[in-house]
Amino acid sequence: GRASPPLAALSQVLRLERSRRTAIVFPLQKLERYLAPGTDTAPFRLFQPGLAALQRAEALFRSDRGHPIDYVSSAVRMDHAPPAALPEVCFIGRSNVGKSSLIRALFSLAPEVEVRVSKTPGHTKKMNFFKVGKYFTLVDMPGYGYRAPQDFVEMVEAYLQERHNLKRTFLLVDGVVGLQKTDHIAVEMLEEFGIPYVMVLTKIDRASRGLLLKNVLGIQEFVKESTQGCFPQLFLVSAVEFSGVHLLRCFVAHVTGNLPTVEAS
């Protein structure tokens, strides 16, 4: 398998000086200091696990002989999906939002897991299922919008409505361009079905601080005013720099019931 990239493991991040460490693990907190006085900071700190919780979550994403992490199968229809035996999370987002890159970053401590990342938007045409030991399944969904598969709506709607073991949907939004029209359609679908979801801003390494802050505040306002099923805290990630990846692993472990208590730091 491939070697794990730098900063994929918490032990590597902990060697950094403090401000850099915080920026990698809690990128949203890094933005807090640039907020105008009086801005509500509660949505910036709703999920703030301590080091022990982060380490326990990381162990789930690290494969070994007794804890294999495997690609299981792909499906274009629900009757092709593997049995709904474990708690499940799914990742959806526009084509080219960086979904496969993020999933590869999450699984970077299990380098034998093959997550295909294409330079061509819309490469994922099927639902891809990855089993994390005996703990949970992660599903990579086809991208919507540009070059989406023809039967995308039927495939994804059927999955969201029928998959009774689905614990949380992760809706990926490009951190540079913010919420797009197609993202609003995805939000409407999740809200209509009553599916609990969380928004993840990708590619934050490509956005200037000012642009990122503008997008974060705009989306937080949208979540507060226009959604019911969305977790109020955004998750910011960079699959290149590993910012936010450790925290996202922890949140996945938490929502799948594999981290019963999350201590605030």
C-alpha positions in Angstrom: 0.0 0.0 0.0 0.9 3.7 -0.2 2.6 5.4 2.7 0.4 7.7 4.7 0.9 11.4 3.8 2.4 13.9 6.4 -0.2 15.1 9.0 -2.5 12.2 8.3 -1.9 11.0 11.9 -2.6 13.1 15.0 0.8 12.2 16.4 2.4 14.2 13.5 0.0 17.2 14.1 0.8 17.3 17.8 4.5 17.9 17.0 3.5 21.3 15.4 3.6 24.5 17.3 0.3 25.3 19.0 -1.4 27.8 16.6 -0.6 25.6 13.6 -1.9 22.5 15.5 -5.2 24.3 16.2 -5.5 25.4 12.6 -5.2 21.8 11.4 -7.5 20.2 14.0 -10.0 23.0 14.4 -9.9 25.2 11.3 -13.2 26.8 12.1 -11.8 28.1 15.4 -8.9 29.7 13.6 -11.5 32.0 11.9 -13.1 33.0 15.1 -10.5 35.7 15.9 -11.4 37.6 12.7 -15.1 37.9 13.5 -16.7 41.2 14.2 -17.3 41.9 18.0 -20.7 40.6 19.1 -20.9 37.8 16.4 -22.4 34.7 17.8 -19.6 32.1 18.1 -21.7 29.3 19.5 -21.9 27.5 16.1 -18.1 27.5 15.9 -17.7 25.3 19.0 -20.6 22.9 19.2 -18.5 19.8 18.5 -15.1 20.3 20.2 -13.8 16.9 21.3 -10.7 16.5 23.5 -7.5 14.7 22.5 -8.7 11.3 23.9 -11.8 11.3 21.7 -9.8 12.4 18.6 -7.3 9.5 19.2 -10.1 6.9 19.7 -11.7 8.1 16.5 -8.4 7.9 14.6 -7.9 4.3 15.8 -11.2 3.4 13.9 -9.7 4.8 10.7 -6.4 2.9 11.1 -6.5 -0.6 9.6 -4.8 -3.6 11.0 -5.2 -7.4 10.8 -8.0 -7.5 13.4 -9.6 -4.3 12.0 -9.8 -4.4 8.2 -11.0 -1.4 6.3 -12.3 -2.5 2.9 -14.0 -1.3 -0.2 -17.1 -3.6 -0.2 -19.0 -3.1 -3.4 -20.6 -0.6 -5.7 -24.3 -0.3 -6.6 -26.5 1.6 -9.1 -29.7 0.4 -7.5 -30.8 -0.2 -3.9 -31.3 -3.9 -4.5 -27.6 -4.1 -5.4 -26.5 -2.4 -2.1 -24.8 -4.5 0.6 -26.9 -5.5 3.6 -27.8 -2.6 6.0 -26.1 -4.3 8.9 -23.8 -1.6 10.3 -24.4 2.1 11.1 -23.8 4.1 7.9 -22.8 7.6 6.8 -22.9 8.9 3.2 -21.1 11.7 1.5 -22.9 13.7 -1.3 -22.0 16.8 -3.1 -21.6 18.5 -6.5 -19.4 16.9 -9.1 -15.8 18.2 -8.6 -16.4 19.3 -5.0 -13.6 17.0 -3.8 -15.6 14.2 -2.3 -13.3 11.3 -3.3 -10.2 13.3 -2.3 -11.8 13.9 1.1 -12.7 10.2 1.6 -9.2 9.3 0.6 -7.8 11.7 3.2 -10.1 10.1 5.9 -8.8 6.7 4.9 -5.2 7.8 4.6 -4.2 5.6 7.6 -5.5 2.6 5.7 -3.4 3.1 2.5 -4.5 -0.2 1.1 -8.0 1.1 0.6 -8.5 2.2 -3.0 -10.5 5.4 -3.3 -10.3 6.5 -6.9 -9.8 10.2 -7.4 -10.3 11.4 -11.0 -9.3 14.7 -12.6 -12.6 14.4 -14.5 -15.6 15.8 -12.7 -18.5 13.3 -12.3 -16.2 10.3 -12.2 -18.2 8.5 -9.5 -21.2 7.0 -11.2 -22.2 4.5 -8.6 -22.7 4.3 -4.8 -19.4 3.0 -3.4 -19.5 1.2 0.0 -16.5 1.1 2.3 -16.7 -1.1 5.5 -14.8 0.1 8.5 -14.2 -3.1 10.5 -17.3 -4.1 12.5 -18.1 -0.5 13.3 -19.7 1.4 10.4 -19.9 1.8 6.6 -19.1 4.9 4.6 -20.8 5.5 1.3 -19.4 7.6 -1.5 -22.4 8.8 -3.6 -22.2 10.0 -7.2 -21.8 13.8 -7.6 -24.8 15.9 -8.7 -24.9 18.8 -11.2 -22.3 18.7 -14.0 -22.0 15.2 -15.5 -24.2 13.5 -12.9 -25.3 10.0 -13.8 -28.7 10.0 -15.6 -30.4 8.1 -12.9 -28.8 10.1 -10.1 -32.1 11.3 -8.6 -33.7 7.9 -8.4 -30.6 6.3 -7.0 -29.9 8.9 -4.3 -33.5 9.5 -3.4 -34.1 5.8 -3.0 -31.0 5.4 -0.9 -31.9 8.3 1.4 -35.5 7.2 1.9 -34.9 3.4 2.2 -31.6 3.1 4.1 -32.8 2.7 7.7 -29.2 2.4 9.1 -28.2 5.8 7.7 -27.0 7.9 10.7 -25.9 11.1 9.0 -25.5 12.5 5.5 -22.4 14.7 4.8 -23.2 17.4 2.3 -20.0 18.7 0.7 -19.9 22.3 -0.4 -17.0 24.0 -2.2 -15.4 26.3 0.3 -14.3 28.7 -2.6 -17.6 29.2 -4.3 -20.0 28.5 -1.4 -23.6 27.3 -1.8 -24.7 26.8 -5.4 -28.1 26.3 -6.9 -27.6 22.6 -7.1 -26.6 22.5 -3.4 -29.9 24.2 -2.5 -31.7 21.4 -4.3 -29.8 18.8 -2.3 -30.7 20.7 0.9 -34.4 20.7 -0.1 -34.3 17.0 -0.7 -32.6 16.2 2.7 -35.1 18.5 4.5 -38.1 17.0 2.7 -37.0 13.5 3.7 -36.2 14.5 7.3 -32.6 13.2 6.9 -30.2 14.5 9.6 -27.2 16.0 7.8 -24.1 18.2 8.2 -22.4 20.6 5.8 -18.7 20.2 5.0 -16.8 23.0 3.3 -14.0 21.5 1.1 -10.9 22.9 -0.5 -10.4 25.5 2.2 -6.7 25.7 1.3 -7.7 27.4 -2.0 -9.8 30.1 -0.4 -8.5 33.4 1.0 -9.3 34.0 4.7 -11.7 36.8 3.8 -13.6 34.7 1.2 -13.7 31.7 3.5 -15.1 33.8 6.4 -17.7 35.3 4.1 -18.8 31.8 2.9 -18.9 30.4 6.4 -21.0 33.2 7.9 -23.3 33.2 4.9 -23.9 29.4 5.1 -24.3 29.5 8.9 -27.0 32.1 8.5 -28.7 30.0 5.8 -28.5 26.9 8.1 -30.0 28.9 11.0 -32.8 30.5 9.0 -33.7 27.9 6.4 -32.9 24.4 7.7 -34.2 22.0 10.4 -32.2 18.9 9.8 -28.7 20.4 9.4 -26.2 20.3 12.3 -25.5 24.0 13.1 -21.7 23.7 13.0 -20.0 23.6 9.7 -16.9 21.4 9.2 -14.1 22.9 7.2 -11.6 20.6 5.4 -8.6 20.5 3.2 -7.8 17.1 1.7 -4.4 18.6 0.8 -3.3 20.0 4.1 -5.4 17.6 6.3 -7.1 20.6 8.0 -10.3 19.4 9.6 -9.8 15.8 8.7 -9.1 14.6 12.2 -12.2 16.4 13.6 -14.3 15.0 10.8 -13.1 11.5 11.6 -14.2 12.1 15.2 -17.6 13.3 14.1 -18.2 10.3 11.9 -17.2 8.0 14.9 -19.5 10.0 17.1 -22.6 9.9 14.9 -22.2 6.1 14.1 -22.3 5.5 17.9 -18.6 4.5 18.2 -17.7 7.4 20.4 -20.4 7.5 23.0 -19.0 10.3 25.1 -17.2 13.3 23.5 -15.5 15.4 26.1 -15.2 19.1 25.4 -11.6 20.3 25.5 
